[in-house]
Amino acid sequence: MQSSSSMLWTFGITSVALFMVTLDNLVVTSALPVIRHNLHASLSQLEWTVNAYTLTFAVLLLTGAALGDRFGRRLIFVVGILVFTAGSALAALSTSATALDLARGVQGVGGAIVTPLTLTLLSAAVPRERRGLALGAWGGIGGLAVAIGPLVGGAIVEGLSWQWIFWLNVPIGLLLAPVALSRLDESHGPAGRLDLPGLVLASAGLFGIVWGVVRGNSVGWGSPEIVGSLVAGAVVVALFVLWELRAEAPMLPMRFFRNRTFTLTNVSSLFMFFGMFGSIFLLIQFFQTVQGFSPLQAGLRILPWTAMPIFVAPIAGALSDRIGGQRIMGTGLALQAVGLGWIAAVASPTAPYIDFVAPFFISGVGMALFFAPVANVVLGSVRPEEEGQASGAQNAIRELGGVFGVAVLASIFSHYGGYGLRQHFVDGMQPAVWVGAVLVGIGALAALAIPSRREAEVPQPAYEAA
């Protein structure tokens, strides 16, 4: 009974923490017009209101997982919650756009620490025979938080003010930290010491790549800053790989990528977040800028998409152990690709809302089917003591997909259209969403190529020996 109680506490604490930090990926998008007016922010500063969070979040995910493995996952988890809470308070108190962007960066640091540890803490607390259901619910909560962010942000902005988007995190974080200390079990990863060279190389390399992608739209993709940043980041990431191949206790063992399940799952996750993040970023603005709806009204209109994880994800998670997570993921990605393509096809300045309901519903079901089994499939491809490293890698790749999706689809949008006339906005949005749909479709092919559990178990002794 005590074990069951501990499992429920762990699920509750990690779910609340995951929802809180993941929600802040896109929750601020609905408030951008209001923030621009209140803080007299430039377009570049508005971009950094979103990107400052995603930049630090994506870059430091591997670091958060590594620190948890070395110093204790519960301890570092609580530290991450407190850092995120402090960043939220600073954001709410900001009186300038620059101060808000810096506070969002602090939030991203806390989120990067918390996110991978929610997965490893939950996985350690749940019996293996029930892990599909638990991690399916975990994935559904994460997907729901990402997708419902614009709706929550719009409701808060209209009902209270944009500052309350951040103030609401403060009491939750202050309550969650002591509860986590008292209710969670402490655990560590396999490494006896921290891989400092790997940590520095991974953070610096990812920073260079993400900085270049985030800044490319405003500075110009051919500028020396962007080309230099991308090249330098790629070189440092290559040095990180070389170091990890030789390190005695690597923070990310490169042999993980010899496993088809691990590699193909992360490829599909990268493309899923690429298409979903970029498309939602543009669609929430389409309903406000082109069709004239308020932030809350815009969020409500994509509810058939964003609400689906609540109903579908737990069922899909429970089924993943029986019929194979890779089939569910592949089906979900295919549905998401169809939905995005449909949205791009029907979008126009005067399109009635009813034209979007069916593709939103299909996209929502697809999103839920993907998020439910993905964590269980990734963790099932490594040994239990290596789940922290695998979780950090999977979350980092996922977030990088979101950063790339927003930056690349925004670049396509700017090339073919812009924020002038309503038709001009649609002219830019349509090809961008089509690109998102194609890449999500490629992710579906990657997911369907993942070997079944029975196939993956055949070479297991040789893998263990390696």
RAWOWO-V647839 format. One record per residue. N is the residue number from 0. RES is the residue in one small letter. PHI is phi in radians with two decimals (999 if undefined). PSI is psi in whole degrees, 0 to 359 (* if undefined). Layout:
N_RES_PHI_PSI / N_RES_PHI_PSI
This chain:
0_m_999_322 / 1_q_-1.12_321 / 2_s_-1.11_318 / 3_s_-1.12_319 / 4_s_-1.11_317 / 5_s_-1.10_321 / 6_m_-1.13_317 / 7_l_-1.13_318 / 8_w_-1.08_316 / 9_t_-1.09_316 / 10_f_-1.09_315 / 11_g_-1.10_314 / 12_i_-1.16_312 / 13_t_-1.19_327 / 14_s_-1.18_316 / 15_v_-1.09_316 / 16_a_-1.11_316 / 17_l_-1.10_315 / 18_f_-1.08_318 / 19_m_-1.10_312 / 20_v_-1.36_328 / 21_t_-1.31_327 / 22_l_-0.99_326 / 23_d_-1.34_359 / 24_n_-1.04_309 / 25_l_-2.15_3 / 26_v_-1.11_332 / 27_v_-1.40_347 / 28_t_-1.06_324 / 29_s_-1.21_339 / 30_a_-1.65_357 / 31_l_-1.03_317 / 32_p_-1.05_322 / 33_v_-1.23_317 / 34_i_-1.09_320 / 35_r_-1.03_320 / 36_h_-1.30_313 / 37_n_-1.23_322 / 38_l_-1.81_5 / 39_h_0.91_49 / 40_a_-1.47_145 / 41_s_-1.41_170 / 42_l_-1.07_319 / 43_s_-1.08_318 / 44_q_-1.14_324 / 45_l_-1.14_319 / 46_e_-1.05_321 / 47_w_-1.28_342 / 48_t_-1.08_326 / 49_v_-1.53_314 / 50_n_-1.30_332 / 51_a_-1.06_324 / 52_y_-1.27_311 / 53_t_-1.20_330 / 54_l_-1.12_303 / 55_t_-1.16_325 / 56_f_-1.08_310 / 57_a_-1.19_320 / 58_v_-1.20_324 / 59_l_-1.77_7 / 60_l_-1.09_317 / 61_l_-1.10_324 / 62_t_-1.14_317 / 63_g_-1.05_317 / 64_a_-1.13_319 / 65_a_-1.16_319 / 66_l_-1.13_321 / 67_g_-1.14_318 / 68_d_-1.07_323 / 69_r_-1.45_312 / 70_f_-1.80_357 / 71_g_1.99_123 / 72_r_-1.18_321 / 73_r_-1.13_314 / 74_l_-1.06_310 / 75_i_-1.20_327 / 76_f_-1.03_314 / 77_v_-1.15_318 / 78_v_-1.02_316 / 79_g_-1.07_319 / 80_i_-1.06_317 / 81_l_-1.18_322 / 82_v_-1.12_316 / 83_f_-1.09_318 / 84_t_-1.11_317 / 85_a_-1.09_318 / 86_g_-1.09_322 / 87_s_-1.11_317 / 88_a_-1.11_317 / 89_l_-1.09_322 / 90_a_-1.12_317 / 91_a_-1.15_330 / 92_l_-1.55_359 / 93_s_-1.14_138 / 94_t_-2.00_3 / 95_s_-2.50_159 / 96_a_-1.15_325 / 97_t_-1.14_316 / 98_a_-1.10_321 / 99_l_-1.13_317 / 100_d_-1.11_319 / 101_l_-1.13_319 / 102_a_-1.13_323 / 103_r_-1.11_326 / 104_g_-1.11_319 / 105_v_-1.11_318 / 106_q_-0.99_317 / 107_g_-1.09_323 / 108_v_-1.06_312 / 109_g_-1.10_318 / 110_g_-1.10_322 / 111_a_-1.16_329 / 112_i_-1.31_317 / 113_v_-1.26_314 / 114_t_-1.00_306 / 115_p_-1.16_332 / 116_l_-1.31_334 / 117_t_-1.06_322 / 118_l_-1.25_315 / 119_t_-1.25_323 / 120_l_-1.11_317 / 121_l_-1.19_317 / 122_s_-1.06_322 / 123_a_-1.21_335 / 124_a_-1.59_348 / 125_v_-1.86_132 / 126_p_-1.03_147 / 127_r_-1.02_326 / 128_e_-1.28_346 / 129_r_-1.96_7 / 130_r_-1.23_327 / 131_g_-1.02_315 / 132_l_-1.15_313 / 133_a_-1.13_314 / 134_l_-1.29_335 / 135_g_-1.13_316 / 136_a_-1.13_321 / 137_w_-1.03_313 / 138_g_-1.11_321 / 139_g_-1.13_322 / 140_i_-1.14_317 / 141_g_-1.10_315 / 142_g_-1.13_320 / 143_l_-1.09_318 / 144_a_-1.10_319 / 145_v_-1.11_312 / 146_a_-1.31_328 / 147_i_-1.54_357 / 148_g_-0.90_310 / 149_p_-1.05_325 / 150_l_-1.17_313 / 151_v_-1.07_316 / 152_g_-1.07_317 / 153_g_-1.10_319 / 154_a_-1.12_318 / 155_i_-1.19_318 / 156_v_-1.09_317 / 157_e_-1.32_324 / 158_g_-1.45_326 / 159_l_-2.20_260 / 160_s_-2.80_168 / 161_w_-1.11_332 / 162_q_-1.07_331 / 163_w_-1.27_346 / 164_i_-0.99_324 / 165_f_-1.67_326 / 166_w_-1.08_327 / 167_l_-1.11_334 / 168_n_-1.24_333 / 169_v_-1.15_305 / 170_p_-1.11_326 / 171_i_-1.11_313 / 172_g_-1.13_318 / 173_l_-1.17_330 / 174_l_-1.39_322 / 175_l_-1.21_324 / 176_a_-1.06_308 / 177_p_-1.18_327 / 178_v_-1.13_319 / 179_a_-1.11_319 / 180_l_-1.09_324 / 181_s_-1.54_336 / 182_r_-1.92_338 / 183_l_-1.55_147 / 184_d_-1.51_141 / 185_e_-1.38_145 / 186_s_-2.63_160 / 187_h_-2.29_163 / 188_g_-1.53_182 / 189_p_-1.31_337 / 190_a_-1.31_134 / 191_g_-1.43_339 / 192_r_-2.43_160 / 193_l_-1.38_133 / 194_d_-1.44_79 / 195_l_-1.10_314 / 196_p_-1.02_318 / 197_g_-1.10_320 / 198_l_-1.09_314 / 199_v_-1.17_315 / 200_l_-1.12_316 / 201_a_-1.10_314 / 202_s_-1.13_315 / 203_a_-1.17_317 / 204_g_-1.13_313 / 205_l_-1.14_324 / 206_f_-1.07_315 / 207_g_-1.07_315 / 208_i_-1.18_312 / 209_v_-1.17_321 / 210_w_-1.03_315 / 211_g_-1.10_318 / 212_v_-1.18_317 / 213_v_-1.18_321 / 214_r_-1.53_348 / 215_g_-1.02_321 / 216_n_-1.14_319 / 217_s_-1.47_327 / 218_v_-1.61_326 / 219_g_2.00_128 / 220_w_-1.18_338 / 221_g_-1.67_4 / 222_s_-1.24_154 / 223_p_-1.01_324 / 224_e_-1.07_314 / 225_i_-1.28_313 / 226_v_-1.07_316 / 227_g_-1.11_319 / 228_s_-1.14_315 / 229_l_-1.16_317 / 230_v_-1.14_314 / 231_a_-1.08_318 / 232_g_-1.08_318 / 233_a_-1.13_321 / 234_v_-1.13_317 / 235_v_-1.19_323 / 236_v_-1.10_321 / 237_a_-1.10_320 / 238_l_-1.13_323 / 239_f_-1.06_316 / 240_v_-1.08_315 / 241_l_-1.07_319 / 242_w_-1.14_317 / 243_e_-1.14_330 / 244_l_-1.18_337 / 245_r_-1.90_345 / 246_a_-1.19_144 / 247_e_-1.23_322 / 248_a_-2.28_75 / 249_p_-1.19_146 / 250_m_-1.28_335 / 251_l_-2.42_94 / 252_p_-1.03_125 / 253_m_-1.16_340 / 254_r_-1.14_342 / 255_f_-0.94_322 / 256_f_-1.39_353 / 257_r_-1.33_344 / 258_n_-1.48_118 / 259_r_-1.03_322 / 260_t_-1.08_311 / 261_f_-1.08_312 / 262_t_-1.16_310 / 263_l_-1.20_327 / 264_t_-1.12_318 / 265_n_-1.23_326 / 266_v_-1.10_314 / 267_s_-1.13_323 / 268_s_-1.15_319 / 269_l_-1.01_312 / 270_f_-1.26_326 / 271_m_-1.07_312 / 272_f_-1.23_328 / 273_f_-0.99_306 / 274_g_-1.22_320 / 275_m_-1.25_310 / 276_f_-1.04_309 / 277_g_-1.08_320 / 278_s_-1.23_315 / 279_i_-1.10_320 / 280_f_-0.97_319 / 281_l_-1.42_322 / 282_l_-1.17_321 / 283_i_-1.14_330 / 284_q_-1.37_328 / 285_f_-1.02_314 / 286_f_-1.19_332 / 287_q_-1.51_310 / 288_t_-1.32_319 / 289_v_-1.60_315 / 290_q_-1.77_0 / 291_g_1.33_20 / 292_f_-1.48_158 / 293_s_-1.31_167 / 294_p_-0.97_317 / 295_l_-1.19_317 / 296_q_-1.09_323 / 297_a_-1.15_317 / 298_g_-1.12_322 / 299_l_-1.15_329 / 300_r_-1.28_339 / 301_i_-1.73_12 / 302_l_-1.06_324 / 303_p_-1.02_335 / 304_w_-1.43_307 / 305_t_-1.34_339 / 306_a_-1.49_346 / 307_m_-1.04_323 / 308_p_-0.99_331 / 309_i_-1.04_320 / 310_f_-1.63_326 / 311_v_-1.65_322 / 312_a_-1.04_314 / 313_p_-1.06_322 / 314_i_-1.16_315 / 315_a_-1.12_322 / 316_g_-1.11_319 / 317_a_-1.18_326 / 318_l_-1.34_340 / 319_s_-1.09_328 / 320_d_-1.24_338 / 321_r_-1.63_315 / 322_i_-1.92_358 / 323_g_1.74_121 / 324_g_-1.10_329 / 325_q_-1.15_326 / 326_r_-1.20_319 / 327_i_-1.15_317 / 328_m_-1.09_314 / 329_g_-1.08_318 / 330_t_-1.10_316 / 331_g_-1.08_316 / 332_l_-1.15_322 / 333_a_-1.09_316 / 334_l_-1.11_319 / 335_q_-1.10_319 / 336_a_-1.10_316 / 337_v_-1.07_315 / 338_g_-1.08_316 / 339_l_-1.13_317 / 340_g_-1.07_320 / 341_w_-1.11_316 / 342_i_-1.04_315 / 343_a_-1.09_324 / 344_a_-1.24_324 / 345_v_-1.66_351 / 346_a_-1.15_131 / 347_s_-2.78_161 / 348_p_-1.02_331 / 349_t_-1.94_14 / 350_a_-1.10_129 / 351_p_-1.20_151 / 352_y_-1.05_328 / 353_i_-1.04_334 / 354_d_-1.19_339 / 355_f_-1.68_346 / 356_v_-1.08_310 / 357_a_-1.09_312 / 358_p_-1.15_328 / 359_f_-1.11_317 / 360_f_-1.11_314 / 361_i_-1.08_316 / 362_s_-1.10_321 / 363_g_-1.15_317 / 364_v_-1.09_317 / 365_g_-1.08_317 / 366_m_-1.07_315 / 367_a_-1.14_319 / 368_l_-1.11_327 / 369_f_-1.32_312 / 370_f_-1.16_329 / 371_a_-1.07_309 / 372_p_-1.65_352 / 373_v_-1.09_320 / 374_a_-1.14_318 / 375_n_-1.14_323 / 376_v_-1.16_317 / 377_v_-1.13_310 / 378_l_-1.20_332 / 379_g_-1.23_349 / 380_s_-1.62_357 / 381_v_-2.25_169 / 382_r_-1.26_154 / 383_p_-0.96_321 / 384_e_-1.28_350 / 385_e_-1.78_9 / 386_e_-1.15_329 / 387_g_-1.09_315 / 388_q_-1.14_317 / 389_a_-1.14_321 / 390_s_-1.13_316 / 391_g_-1.07_317 / 392_a_-1.13_315 / 393_q_-1.13_318 / 394_n_-1.21_322 / 395_a_-1.12_314 / 396_i_-1.12_320 / 397_r_-1.07_312 / 398_e_-1.18_324 / 399_l_-1.07_322 / 400_g_-1.04_318 / 401_g_-1.13_317 / 402_v_-1.09_312 / 403_f_-1.10_321 / 404_g_-1.07_312 / 405_v_-1.09_314 / 406_a_-1.18_312 / 407_v_-1.24_315 / 408_l_-1.17_327 / 409_a_-1.15_324 / 410_s_-1.14_316 / 411_i_-1.09_318 / 412_f_-1.02_315 / 413_s_-1.18_328 / 414_h_-1.23_319 / 415_y_-1.72_346 / 416_g_-2.70_213 / 417_g_2.91_195 / 418_y_-1.71_19 / 419_g_-1.39_250 / 420_l_-1.18_158 / 421_r_-1.07_319 / 422_q_-1.16_329 / 423_h_-1.12_320 / 424_f_-1.10_314 / 425_v_-1.13_323 / 426_d_-1.05_328 / 427_g_-1.46_323 / 428_m_-1.22_320 / 429_q_-1.04_307 / 430_p_-1.13_329 / 431_a_-1.13_314 / 432_v_-1.20_326 / 433_w_-1.07_317 / 434_v_-1.08_317 / 435_g_-1.03_319 / 436_a_-1.13_318 / 437_v_-1.11_317 / 438_l_-1.21_324 / 439_v_-1.12_323 / 440_g_-1.10_321 / 441_i_-1.10_322 / 442_g_-1.06_325 / 443_a_-1.11_318 / 444_l_-1.10_320 / 445_a_-1.10_318 / 446_a_-1.14_319 / 447_l_-1.23_342 / 448_a_-1.48_353 / 449_i_-1.14_131 / 450_p_-1.15_150 / 451_s_-1.16_164 / 452_r_-1.02_321 / 453_r_-1.15_319 / 454_e_-1.15_321 / 455_a_-1.21_335 / 456_e_-1.39_343 / 457_v_-1.07_311 / 458_p_-1.53_11 / 459_q_-0.99_316 / 460_p_-1.03_320 / 461_a_-1.15_323 / 462_y_-1.14_315 / 463_e_-1.07_321 / 464_a_-1.14_324 / 465_a_-1.12_*
